[in-house]
Amino acid sequence: MTANNNKLFSKANLFQFLFAFFVTAFGIITAYHTAIFGIKLDLAKKAESEIVNQLDKKLSKIEILLNEKLLTKDEFYQFKDQMDKRLTRIEYKFKIKK
């Protein structure tokens, strides 16, 4: 019996320690990945809003140019079709990234 008392850890204590250690390590790793994913998501939202703001500014400039320089109806519809195609491509790219 004295030989067992001289051991620092018994097998049961060792298994409990290892189990607690691995559960704690897994929790830390999970928290780390969750935090990184949250940061990436926030950055993606900011980047997307910046792109939308840039598009809005460009469309506003186009509206100003249309008001300053009169276009024929046919030219306007051609321009509108081109813009629809461009915006559709941009929207498609956004959908692919999601």
N, C-alpha and C positions, 0 to 999 in steps of 0.2 A: 503494500500500500504506500509506502514512503516513496517508491520509485515513481508512482503516478502523481504524487504531490509535487515532485521536483520539476515536472513538465510545466512549461510556461502556459501552453494552451492545450486543451484537450481537442479531440477531433470535432466534437460538437461545437465548441467555441470557435474553432478555426473555420468551420463551414458557415457558421452564423456571421462571422466577420467578413468572409469572402462574399457571401450573399449580399450583405449590407453595402460592401464596397462596390460591387458591380451594379447594384440598383442605384446607388448614388452617382456613379460614373455615367450610367445610362441617362439619368435625369439631367445631369449637367450637359451632356452632349445634345440631348433633345432640346433643352432650353437655348443652347447656343444656336442650333439650326433654326429654331423658331424665331429668334431675334434677328438672325441674318435674313431670313425670308421676309420678315416684316419690314426691314430696312430696304430690301430690294423692291418690295411692293410699293413703298412710299416713294422711292426714287422714280419708279416707272410711272406712277400717277403724276408726279411733278413734271416729268419729261413730256408726257402726253398732253398735259394742260398747256405747256409751253408751245408745243407744236400747234395745238388748236388756236392759241392766241396769235401765233405767227400767221396762220391761215386766215384768221379773222382780219388781221391788219392788211394782208394782201388783198382780200376781197373788198375791204373798205377803199383801198387805193384804186381798185378797178372801178368801183362805183363812182368815185370822184372823177376818174378819167372819162367814164361814160357820160357823166353830166357835163363835163367841160367840152368834150368833143362828141358831136352828134354822130351817130352811126345810122346807117340804113337798117331797115327791118331785117333784111336778109343777113347783113353782116352781124347784127346782134344775135340772131338765131344760130349762126355758125359759131360765133364766140361762145354762146350758151352751151351748145353741144360739146364744144371742146372742153369747157370747164366741167361739165357733167362727167365726161370721160376721165378727166384728171382726178376729180374728187372721188369717183368710183374706184379708181386705182388706189388712191390713198386709203380709202375705207377698207378695201380688200387687204392691203398691207397691214392695217391695224388688226383686222380679224385673224390674219395668219399669225401675228405675234402673240395674240391671246391664246 
